[in-house]
Amino acid sequence: MTTLIAGLVLFLGIHSLSIVNEPLRNRLRASMGEAAFKGVFSLISLVGLVLIIWGYGAARMDPTVIYTPPGWLKHLAMLLLVPVFPLLFATYLPGRIKAKLGHPMLVAVKLWALAHLLANGMLHDLLLFGSFLAWAVIDRISLKRRGQRPIPTLPKSAANDAIAVIGGLAVYLITVFWAHQWLFGVAPI
């Protein structure tokens, strides 16, 4: 469990730099240079992600049950997960979805985490998905104070929403019927 927690601290910690101290983030970026800052940020994120995956896998071998969700919550979780990939796509394909939501990736992270909390009741699930849910909520609240930095996107287009929805739903179906089992050893259905 320590490895999972260390990974969460590293990954969510580096992604929280703007939340806690945007001026410090800007000073670091200016003093290190854009490329070096992004390199260090990416390296810390990668190490955190590897520790999360490793720690979560190890924790699954010795699970601690916190609650046992009723079976119908798994169906609700599957429904909540339907818009996750379209929202992720909409983050980089600006259209009406992005304009309406403002921060579709954070909405996607919240839905993803909430759905997994509804369907899973082990301690390691609570740590992983609860941490990501809390981080996404705090990040969204902090954006009201600090504003969002521009992210690289494709040019705005009326077709972007259709691409995001169709592409996202295709990835959802691939994940549900094949990739989730292949990647995580758990078949959602």
Sequence and secondary structure as in RCSB ss.txt:
>XXXX:A:sequence
MTTLIAGLVLFLGIHSLSIVNEPLRNRLRASMGEAAFKGVFSLISLVGLVLIIWGYGAARMDPTVIYTPPGWLKH
LAMLLLVPVFPLLFATYLPGRIKAKLGHPMLVAVKLWALAHLLANGMLHDLLLFGSFLAWAVIDRISLKRRGQRP
IPTLPKSAANDAIAVIGGLAVYLITVFWAHQWLFGVAPI
>XXXX:A:secstr
 HHHHHHHHHHHHHTTHHHHHHHHHHHHHHHH HHHHHHHHHHHHHHHHHHHHHHHHHHHHS  BS    HHHHH
HHHHHHTTHHHHHHHHHS SHHHHHHS HHHHHHHHHHHHHHHH  BHHHHHHHHHHHHHHHHHHHHHHHH    
       TTHHHHHHHHHHHHHHHIIIIIHHHHHS    
